Amino acid sequence: MEESKKGGAAVYPAIVRILQDRLRAGDRVLEIGCGGKQYRPFLLAGCTYTGLDLPQSRWVREPPEIEGFAENIPLADASIDLVYGVSTFYMHSDPSKSFRECHRVLVPGGRFLAFDYTRRTLRKLRKRREEYAHIRTWNFSELSGELRAAGFDPKSIRDISYQVDYDNYPGPLLLLLRRMRRLLRLYNASWMIVEAVK
């Protein structure tokens, strides 16, 4: 997945596209682990953004709207339309609780997106950097189980990682290749992208 920089933080066009495809005008949006808030400028007009992160996070570029843990989100029940996190849930000490909190703050029909690295990518990170020694690795089946346990509609939980490959293979001539890669679950991406609905 190609990346660019926004205020020193990576911006991935596929993440922008996937977010924008799921946003509606006027949505209340919560970003878990907001760091550099690099995706905030890409929200639709009229959307309200709230970023949650730890104040001591090395990725924070400006203070988050909410300082704290995703395991205890200080927002009212059913107060958010879309919750997303980019490269964050695998770092949580209790991701199961984080997912339950995300579910709690979503309105009925609210959307959830997790943009996390694949197990293979996370294993590489663990070997190279000590700060990643504690991270959780999972595959789609395991993450899907976590989301079902948190209360998300099982029929709505989908692995949409293949959508990253669309940015790598633009043009109609490769449509057949895209479909085959999706059917065979052969993704180039280092990302596991999962969506769910409350």
BATOR-944700 format. One record per atom (N, C-alpha, C, O): residue number from 1; residue in one letter; y, x, z. Coordinates in steps of 0.02 Angstrom, whole numbers, plus 50000, padded with zeros to 5 digits. Example, Ala and Ser with C-alpha at 12.3 -4.5 7.8 and 13.67 -1.06 7.14 Angstrom:
nr/rest/v/u/w
1/A/49716/50660/50390
1/A/49775/50615/50390
1/A/49835/50660/50390
1/A/49834/50712/50423
2/S/49888/50642/50354
2/S/49947/50684/50357
2/S/50002/50645/50394
2/S/50057/50670/50402
***
This chain:
nr/rest/v/u/w
1/M/49942/50043/50000
1/M/50000/50000/50000
1/M/50061/50045/50000
1/M/50067/50089/50042
2/E/50105/50034/49954
2/E/50167/50072/49949
2/E/50212/50056/50008
2/E/50211/49999/50034
3/E/50252/50104/50030
3/E/50298/50091/50084
3/E/50366/50118/50067
3/E/50374/50164/50027
4/S/50416/50089/50099
4/S/50484/50115/50096
4/S/50508/50120/50168
4/S/50472/50102/50214
5/K/50569/50144/50178
5/K/50594/50152/50246
5/K/50654/50107/50257
5/K/50696/50098/50212
6/K/50658/50077/50316
6/K/50715/50036/50336
6/K/50733/50059/50406
6/K/50698/50044/50454
7/G/50788/50095/50411
7/G/50808/50121/50476
7/G/50758/50169/50506
7/G/50751/50173/50567
8/G/50722/50206/50463
8/G/50674/50255/50487
8/G/50604/50226/50497
8/G/50557/50264/50509
9/A/50596/50160/50492
9/A/50531/50128/50501
9/A/50503/50108/50433
9/A/50540/50088/50389
10/A/50437/50113/50426
10/A/50404/50096/50363
10/A/50410/50021/50349
10/A/50402/49980/50393
11/V/50423/50005/50286
11/V/50423/49936/50262
11/V/50372/49932/50205
11/V/50378/49968/50155
12/Y/50323/49890/50213
12/Y/50271/49882/50163
12/Y/50284/49818/50123
12/Y/50286/49764/50152
13/P/50295/49824/50057
13/P/50310/49765/50016
13/P/50258/49709/50023
13/P/50276/49650/50021
14/A/50194/49727/50029
14/A/50143/49675/50035
14/A/50153/49634/50099
14/A/50143/49573/50099
15/I/50173/49666/50153
15/I/50185/49630/50216
15/I/50245/49584/50208
15/I/50244/49527/50230
16/V/50297/49609/50175
16/V/50356/49567/50162
16/V/50335/49505/50122
16/V/50354/49449/50140
17/R/50297/49515/50069
17/R/50276/49460/50026
17/R/50232/49410/50064
17/R/50243/49349/50059
18/I/50185/49434/50102
18/I/50140/49389/50139
18/I/50180/49350/50191
18/I/50168/49290/50199
19/L/50225/49382/50226
19/L/50268/49346/50274
19/L/50310/49293/50239
19/L/50311/49235/50261
20/Q/50343/49312/50186
20/Q/50387/49264/50152
20/Q/50348/49205/50123
20/Q/50374/49149/50121
21/D/50287/49217/50101
21/D/50245/49163/50075
21/D/50228/49111/50128
21/D/50213/49054/50112
22/R/50229/49131/50191
22/R/50209/49086/50245
22/R/50268/49059/50285
22/R/50258/49017/50329
23/L/50327/49082/50270
23/L/50386/49058/50306
23/L/50414/48994/50276
23/L/50406/48981/50216
24/R/50445/48955/50319
24/R/50482/48895/50297
24/R/50553/48901/50324
24/R/50564/48930/50377
25/A/50600/48874/50287
25/A/50670/48876/50310
25/A/50674/48845/50380
25/A/50647/48792/50392
26/G/50710/48879/50424
26/G/50719/48854/50491
26/G/50665/48873/50541
26/G/50668/48854/50599
27/D/50615/48911/50519
27/D/50561/48932/50564
27/D/50588/48974/50621
27/D/50635/49014/50613
28/R/50559/48965/50679
28/R/50570/49009/50736
28/R/50514/49060/50735
28/R/50455/49042/50739
29/V/50532/49124/50729
29/V/50484/49177/50716
29/V/50483/49226/50775
29/V/50536/49246/50800
30/L/50423/49244/50797
30/L/50414/49293/50850
30/L/50375/49351/50822
30/L/50320/49343/50795
31/E/50404/49412/50827
31/E/50368/49472/50807
31/E/50344/49507/50870
31/E/50384/49525/50913
32/I/50279/49518/50874
32/I/50248/49553/50930
32/I/50249/49628/50913
32/I/50228/49647/50858
33/G/50273/49670/50959
33/G/50278/49741/50946
33/G/50329/49755/50892
33/G/50314/49788/50842
34/C/50390/49730/50901
34/C/50441/49730/50847
34/C/50465/49799/50828
34/C/50489/49808/50772
35/G/50461/49849/50872
35/G/50481/49918/50854
35/G/50548/49921/50821
35/G/50599/49906/50851
36/G/50549/49942/50758
36/G/50611/49951/50720
36/G/50638/49886/50690
36/G/50690/49887/50657
37/K/50605/49831/50700
37/K/50626/49766/50673
37/K/50637/49769/50598
37/K/50681/49734/50572
38/Q/50599/49809/50564
38/Q/50611/49821/50493
38/Q/50595/49761/50449
38/Q/50616/49759/50391
39/Y/50559/49711/50474
39/Y/50544/49652/50433
39/Y/50593/49594/50446
39/Y/50593/49546/50408
40/R/50633/49599/50496
40/R/50682/49546/50512
40/R/50728/49530/50453
40/R/50740/49472/50439
41/P/50755/49580/50417
41/P/50800/49564/50361
41/P/50768/49525/50304
41/P/50802/49497/50262
42/F/50701/49523/50303
42/F/50666/49491/50248
42/F/50647/49418/50263
42/F/50616/49385/50222
43/L/50665/49394/50322
43/L/50650/49324/50339
43/L/50694/49279/50296
43/L/50747/49299/50273
44/L/50671/49218/50287
44/L/50709/49169/50248
44/L/50772/49150/50284
44/L/50776/49153/50345
45/A/50822/49129/50246
45/A/50885/49105/50275
45/A/50870/49047/50322
45/A/50829/49004/50307
46/G/50903/49047/50379
46/G/50895/48993/50427
46/G/50840/49005/50477
46/G/50833/48967/50525
47/C/50799/49056/50467
47/C/50747/49072/50516
47/C/50778/49106/50577
47/C/50827/49143/50571
48/T/50751/49092/50635
48/T/50773/49123/50697
48/T/50721/49176/50717
48/T/50662/49161/50722
49/Y/50744/49237/50728
49/Y/50700/49293/50743
49/Y/50704/49312/50816
49/Y/50758/49315/50845
50/T/50645/49324/50846
50/T/50641/49352/50913
50/T/50591/49409/50911
50/T/50534/49400/50888
51/G/50611/49468/50934
51/G/50566/49525/50937
51/G/50546/49539/51009
51/G/50587/49537/51054
52/L/50482/49553/51019
52/L/50455/49570/51085
52/L/50425/49640/51081
52/L/50386/49655/51036
53/D/50445/49682/51129
53/D/50416/49749/51131
53/D/50429/49778/51200
53/D/50467/49751/51240
54/L/50395/49833/51214
54/L/50407/49869/51276
54/L/50470/49912/51269
54/L/50478/49943/51217
55/P/50512/49913/51318
55/P/50574/49952/51310
55/P/50561/50027/51301
55/P/50602/50061/51270
56/Q/50506/50052/51327
56/Q/50491/50123/51321
56/Q/50453/50141/51258
56/Q/50436/50199/51247
57/S/50439/50092/51215
57/S/50403/50106/51153
57/S/50442/50155/51111
57/S/50503/50149/51102
58/R/50408/50205/51084
58/R/50442/50256/51044
58/R/50463/50228/50976
58/R/50501/50261/50940
59/W/50439/50169/50958
59/W/50456/50140/50893
59/W/50518/50096/50897
59/W/50545/50076/50845
60/V/50541/50080/50957
60/V/50599/50036/50965
60/V/50662/50072/50940
60/V/50677/50127/50963
61/R/50699/50040/50895
61/R/50761/50068/50867
61/R/50823/50035/50898
61/R/50876/50066/50903
62/E/50815/49973/50919
62/E/50867/49936/50954
62/E/50831/49892/51005
62/E/50772/49876/50995
63/P/50864/49873/51058
63/P/50829/49834/51110
63/P/50798/49770/51082
63/P/50830/49734/51044
64/P/50736/49756/51102
64/P/50705/49694/51080
64/P/50739/49634/51114
64/P/50768/49642/51168
65/E/50734/49577/51084
65/E/50761/49516/51115
65/E/50724/49501/51180
65/E/50754/49476/51228
66/I/50659/49517/51181
66/I/50619/49508/51241
66/I/50585/49574/51256
66/I/50548/49600/51215
67/E/50598/49601/51316
67/E/50563/49662/51338
67/E/50503/49640/51379
67/E/50510/49603/51428
68/G/50445/49663/51359
68/G/50386/49645/51398
68/G/50322/49652/51358
68/G/50320/49683/51304
69/F/50270/49622/51385
69/F/50203/49626/51359
69/F/50183/49562/51322
69/F/50203/49507/51343
70/A/50145/49569/51269
70/A/50120/49510/51233
70/A/50069/49471/51275
70/A/50054/49414/51260
71/E/50042/49503/51326
71/E/49994/49471/51369
71/E/50028/49420/51415
71/E/49994/49381/51449
72/N/50095/49420/51417
72/N/50132/49374/51459
72/N/50200/49360/51426
72/N/50251/49386/51447
73/I/50200/49319/51374
73/I/50261/49306/51334
73/I/50305/49256/51372
73/I/50283/49200/51385
74/P/50366/49275/51389
74/P/50410/49230/51428
74/P/50446/49178/51384
74/P/50507/49174/51384
75/L/50406/49139/51348
75/L/50433/49085/51307
75/L/50396/49020/51324
75/L/50339/49022/51349
76/A/50428/48964/51311
76/A/50398/48899/51325
76/A/50339/48886/51278
76/A/50335/48913/51223
77/D/50294/48843/51301
77/D/50239/48821/51259
77/D/50268/48789/51196
77/D/50321/48757/51198
78/A/50233/48797/51140
78/A/50251/48763/51077
78/A/50324/48772/51058
78/A/50358/48724/51039
79/S/50349/48834/51062
79/S/50419/48848/51047
79/S/50429/48892/50985
79/S/50486/48906/50967
80/I/50375/48913/50953
80/I/50378/48960/50896
80/I/50338/48931/50838
80/I/50285/48901/50848
81/D/50364/48942/50777
81/D/50329/48918/50717
81/D/50283/48970/50685
81/D/50232/48953/50656
82/L/50303/49034/50691
82/L/50262/49087/50661
82/L/50265/49148/50707
82/L/50319/49171/50727
83/V/50206/49174/50723
83/V/50200/49236/50762
83/V/50165/49287/50718
83/V/50115/49272/50685
84/Y/50193/49348/50718
84/Y/50159/49402/50681
84/Y/50167/49468/50718
84/Y/50212/49477/50758
85/G/50121/49513/50703
85/G/50124/49581/50730
85/G/50099/49629/50678
85/G/50049/49617/50645
86/V/50134/49685/50670
86/V/50116/49736/50622
86/V/50096/49799/50660
86/V/50136/49827/50697
87/S/50034/49820/50652
87/S/50008/49880/50685
87/S/50019/49878/50760
87/S/50046/49926/50788
88/T/49998/49825/50791
88/T/50012/49820/50863
88/T/49954/49795/50905
88/T/49942/49822/50959
89/F/49917/49744/50883
89/F/49868/49713/50927
89/F/49813/49760/50949
89/F/49786/49753/51004
90/Y/49795/49808/50907
90/Y/49742/49856/50926
90/Y/49764/49901/50984
90/Y/49722/49933/51015
91/M/49829/49904/50999
91/M/49854/49946/51053
91/M/49859/49910/51120
91/M/49869/49941/51171
92/H/49851/49844/51120
92/H/49859/49805/51181
92/H/49802/49818/51230
92/H/49744/49826/51210
93/S/49820/49819/51293
93/S/49768/49831/51344
93/S/49721/49771/51350
93/S/49662/49779/51366
94/D/49746/49711/51337
94/D/49705/49651/51340
94/D/49722/49607/51279
94/D/49758/49558/51286
95/P/49696/49625/51220
95/P/49713/49587/51160
95/P/49692/49514/51164
95/P/49724/49471/51134
96/S/49638/49499/51200
96/S/49617/49429/51206
96/S/49671/49387/51239
96/S/49685/49331/51217
97/K/49702/49415/51290
97/K/49757/49380/51324
97/K/49818/49375/51278
97/K/49852/49324/51278
98/S/49832/49427/51240
98/S/49887/49425/51192
98/S/49877/49368/51141
98/S/49924/49332/51127
99/F/49816/49362/51115
99/F/49803/49309/51067
99/F/49810/49239/51099
99/F/49835/49193/51067
100/R/49788/49232/51161
100/R/49796/49168/51195
100/R/49870/49151/51204
100/R/49890/49094/51197
101/E/49910/49202/51221
101/E/49982/49191/51229
101/E/50015/49173/51162
101/E/50058/49130/51159
102/C/49995/49206/51109
102/C/50021/49190/51043
102/C/50005/49117/51025
102/C/50048/49081/51000
103/H/49944/49097/51039
103/H/49924/49028/51027
103/H/49965/48980/51069
103/H/49987/48928/51044
104/R/49976/48996/51131
104/R/50013/48952/51177
104/R/50084/48940/51153
104/R/50108/48883/51156
105/V/50119/48991/51129
105/V/50189/48983/51110
105/V/50198/48950/51042
105/V/50253/48929/51024
106/L/50144/48946/51002
106/L/50149/48915/50936
106/L/50150/48839/50941
106/L/50115/48810/50983
107/V/50189/48808/50897
107/V/50187/48735/50891
107/V/50121/48715/50858
107/V/50090/48757/50826
108/P/50099/48653/50866
108/P/50039/48631/50829
108/P/50052/48642/50753
108/P/50103/48622/50727
109/G/50005/48673/50721
109/G/50013/48690/50650
109/G/50050/48756/50639
109/G/50060/48777/50582
110/G/50069/48789/50694
110/G/50103/48854/50689
110/G/50058/48907/50661
110/G/49997/48904/50669
111/R/50088/48957/50628
111/R/50050/49008/50594
111/R/50052/49074/50632
111/R/50101/49092/50664
112/F/49996/49111/50626
112/F/49988/49176/50659
112/F/49965/49225/50606
112/F/49921/49210/50565
113/L/49994/49285/50606
113/L/49974/49339/50561
113/L/49966/49404/50600
113/L/50011/49425/50637
114/A/49909/49436/50591
114/A/49897/49502/50619
114/A/49889/49552/50562
114/A/49844/49545/50521
115/F/49933/49601/50560
115/F/49929/49655/50511
115/F/49907/49717/50550
115/F/49949/49755/50575
116/D/49842/49728/50556
116/D/49817/49786/50593
116/D/49779/49832/50545
116/D/49759/49811/50491
117/Y/49768/49892/50567
117/Y/49730/49939/50526
117/Y/49656/49923/50527
117/Y/49631/49891/50574
118/T/49621/49944/50475
118/T/49549/49935/50473
118/T/49516/49981/50525
118/T/49547/50028/50550
119/R/49455/49967/50540
119/R/49417/50008/50588
119/R/49415/50081/50565
119/R/49424/50126/50605
120/R/49404/50091/50500
120/R/49400/50159/50472
120/R/49466/50197/50484
120/R/49465/50255/50505
121/T/49522/50164/50471
121/T/49587/50195/50481
121/T/49600/50210/50554
121/T/49625/50264/50571
122/L/49582/50164/50597
122/L/49593/50174/50669
122/L/49550/50231/50696
122/L/49572/50268/50740
123/R/49490/50237/50671
123/R/49447/50292/50693
123/R/49478/50359/50675
123/R/49475/50407/50713
124/K/49508/50363/50615
124/K/49542/50425/50595
124/K/49601/50439/50641
124/K/49611/50496/50661
125/L/49640/50387/50657
125/L/49696/50397/50702
125/L/49674/50422/50771
125/L/49706/50465/50801
126/R/49619/50394/50795
126/R/49594/50415/50861
126/R/49575/50489/50863
126/R/49585/50523/50913
127/K/49549/50513/50808
127/K/49529/50584/50805
127/K/49589/50630/50801
127/K/49587/50686/50827
128/R/49643/50607/50770
128/R/49701/50651/50758
128/R/49753/50650/50813
128/R/49788/50699/50824
129/R/49759/50594/50849
129/R/49815/50588/50896
129/R/49791/50560/50962
129/R/49760/50507/50965
130/E/49805/50597/51015
130/E/49783/50578/51082
130/E/49809/50510/51103
130/E/49775/50473/51139
131/E/49870/50493/51082
131/E/49900/50429/51103
131/E/49860/50369/51078
131/E/49869/50313/51103
132/Y/49816/50379/51028
132/Y/49775/50325/51002
132/Y/49705/50324/51032
132/Y/49662/50285/51009
133/A/49692/50365/51082
133/A/49625/50370/51110
133/A/49601/50303/51140
133/A/49541/50290/51140
134/H/49647/50263/51166
134/H/49628/50200/51199
134/H/49624/50140/51153
134/H/49604/50086/51175
135/I/49642/50148/51090
135/I/49648/50090/51046
135/I/49582/50055/51033
135/I/49529/50085/51035
136/R/49589/49992/51021
136/R/49532/49949/51007
136/R/49519/49948/50931
136/R/49566/49942/50892
137/T/49457/49955/50911
137/T/49441/49947/50840
137/T/49399/49884/50833
137/T/49358/49868/50876
138/W/49409/49849/50778
138/W/49370/49789/50765
138/W/49366/49777/50691
138/W/49403/49805/50651
139/N/49319/49733/50672
139/N/49314/49712/50603
139/N/49336/49639/50601
139/N/49354/49610/50652
140/F/49335/49609/50541
140/F/49358/49540/50536
140/F/49318/49492/50578
140/F/49347/49448/50610
141/S/49253/49500/50580
141/S/49211/49455/50619
141/S/49230/49457/50693
141/S/49234/49405/50726
142/E/49241/49516/50720
142/E/49259/49524/50790
142/E/49329/49495/50804
142/E/49339/49460/50854
143/L/49376/49510/50760
143/L/49444/49484/50769
143/L/49445/49408/50762
143/L/49480/49374/50799
144/S/49407/49383/50715
144/S/49401/49310/50706
144/S/49374/49278/50769
144/S/49397/49225/50789
145/G/49325/49309/50801
145/G/49297/49284/50864
145/G/49349/49282/50919
145/G/49352/49235/50958
146/E/49391/49334/50922
146/E/49445/49336/50971
146/E/49494/49278/50960
146/E/49515/49245/51008
147/L/49511/49265/50898
147/L/49558/49212/50882
147/L/49528/49143/50896
147/L/49564/49098/50920
148/R/49464/49133/50881
148/R/49431/49069/50898
148/R/49432/49059/50973
148/R/49447/49004/50997
149/A/49416/49112/51010
149/A/49416/49107/51084
149/A/49485/49092/51112
149/A/49492/49061/51165
150/A/49537/49113/51076
150/A/49606/49101/51097
150/A/49628/49030/51083
150/A/49680/49008/51107
151/G/49589/48993/51043
151/G/49605/48923/51029
151/G/49626/48908/50958
151/G/49641/48850/50941
152/F/49629/48959/50914
152/F/49649/48946/50845
152/F/49595/48907/50809
152/F/49535/48913/50824
153/D/49616/48866/50761
153/D/49571/48825/50721
153/D/49524/48871/50683
153/D/49546/48909/50640
154/P/49458/48867/50697
154/P/49411/48912/50663
154/P/49413/48908/50587
154/P/49402/48958/50553
155/K/49427/48848/50560
155/K/49429/48840/50487
155/K/49489/48873/50456
155/K/49491/48886/50396
156/S/49540/48888/50497
156/S/49602/48918/50470
156/S/49602/48994/50472
156/S/49646/49025/50442
157/I/49555/49024/50506
157/I/49554/49097/50515
157/I/49528/49129/50450
157/I/49470/49118/50431
158/R/49571/49168/50418
158/R/49553/49197/50354
158/R/49571/49271/50351
158/R/49623/49292/50377
159/D/49527/49309/50320
159/D/49541/49379/50304
159/D/49578/49380/50238
159/D/49549/49363/50186
160/I/49641/49400/50239
160/I/49681/49402/50177
160/I/49699/49474/50159
160/I/49749/49486/50125
161/S/49658/49521/50182
161/S/49671/49592/50168
161/S/49673/49607/50094
161/S/49709/49651/50072
162/Y/49635/49570/50055
162/Y/49633/49581/49983
162/Y/49702/49574/49951
162/Y/49714/49602/49897
163/Q/49748/49537/49982
163/Q/49813/49526/49953
163/Q/49854/49591/49948
163/Q/49901/49596/49908
164/V/49837/49640/49988
164/V/49870/49705/49983
164/V/49855/49737/49916
164/V/49899/49767/49885
165/D/49794/49730/49893
165/D/49775/49759/49828
165/D/49814/49730/49771
165/D/49821/49763/49719
166/Y/49841/49671/49778
166/Y/49880/49641/49724
166/Y/49941/49685/49709
166/Y/49963/49689/49651
167/D/49969/49716/49759
167/D/50026/49759/49747
167/D/50006/49824/49713
167/D/50046/49854/49678
168/N/49944/49844/49723
168/N/49921/49906/49692
168/N/49898/49897/49620
168/N/49894/49945/49582
169/Y/49883/49834/49601
169/Y/49858/49820/49534
169/Y/49898/49764/49502
169/Y/49872/49709/49492
170/P/49962/49777/49486
170/P/50002/49724/49456
170/P/49981/49710/49384
170/P/49954/49753/49350
171/G/49994/49650/49361
171/G/49982/49633/49292
171/G/49920/49590/49282
171/G/49872/49596/49320
172/P/49922/49547/49231
172/P/49868/49500/49219
172/P/49803/49531/49194
172/P/49750/49500/49202
173/L/49805/49590/49165
173/L/49744/49621/49138
173/L/49693/49638/49191
173/L/49634/49645/49177
174/L/49716/49646/49252
174/L/49669/49667/49305
174/L/49649/49608/49349
174/L/49622/49619/49404
175/L/49661/49547/49328
175/L/49643/49489/49367
175/L/49568/49487/49382
175/L/49547/49472/49438
176/L/49527/49503/49333
176/L/49455/49503/49343
176/L/49435/49555/49395
176/L/49394/49541/49439
177/L/49465/49615/49391
177/L/49451/49667/49441
177/L/49470/49643/49511
177/L/49432/49653/49558
178/R/49528/49611/49518
178/R/49549/49586/49583
178/R/49498/49536/49611
178/R/49479/49540/49670
179/R/49477/49490/49568
179/R/49430/49439/49591
179/R/49363/49470/49613
179/R/49334/49451/49663
180/M/49340/49518/49573
180/M/49277/49551/49590
180/M/49283/49590/49656
180/M/49238/49588/49698
181/R/49339/49624/49664
181/R/49349/49663/49726
181/R/49351/49615/49786
181/R/49324/49631/49839
182/R/49382/49558/49777
182/R/49386/49509/49832
182/R/49316/49482/49848
182/R/49297/49479/49907
183/L/49278/49463/49798
183/L/49211/49437/49809
183/L/49166/49488/49843
183/L/49127/49471/49888
184/L/49173/49551/49823
184/L/49131/49604/49851
184/L/49161/49635/49915
184/L/49130/49678/49946
185/R/49221/49612/49933
185/R/49257/49636/49992
185/R/49267/49712/49988
185/R/49258/49748/50037
186/L/49286/49736/49929
186/L/49301/49806/49917
186/L/49376/49815/49913
186/L/49406/49808/49860
187/Y/49406/49829/49969
187/Y/49478/49834/49972
187/Y/49498/49908/49977
187/Y/49466/49946/50013
188/N/49550/49927/49941
188/N/49577/49995/49947
188/N/49617/50003/50010
188/N/49624/50059/50036
189/A/49643/49949/50035
189/A/49693/49951/50088
189/A/49666/49981/50153
189/A/49606/49978/50167
190/S/49711/50009/50191
190/S/49696/50032/50258
190/S/49708/49976/50309
190/S/49701/49986/50369
191/W/49727/49918/50284
191/W/49747/49862/50326
191/W/49694/49808/50330
191/W/49657/49796/50282
192/M/49690/49777/50389
192/M/49653/49715/50397
192/M/49707/49663/50413
192/M/49741/49668/50464
193/I/49713/49614/50370
193/I/49765/49563/50378
193/I/49729/49496/50388
193/I/49689/49474/50347
194/V/49745/49464/50444
194/V/49711/49402/50463
194/V/49764/49350/50478
194/V/49814/49363/50512
195/E/49752/49289/50453
195/E/49796/49234/50469
195/E/49757/49179/50503
195/E/49697/49173/50494
196/A/49792/49139/50544
196/A/49761/49083/50579
196/A/49815/49031/50592
196/A/49875/49045/50589
197/V/49792/48970/50606
197/V/49837/48914/50620
197/V/49816/48883/50685
197/V/49756/48877/50700
198/K/49866/48862/50724
198/K/49851/48829/50788
198/K/49830/48757/50773
198/K/49815/48719/50820
***
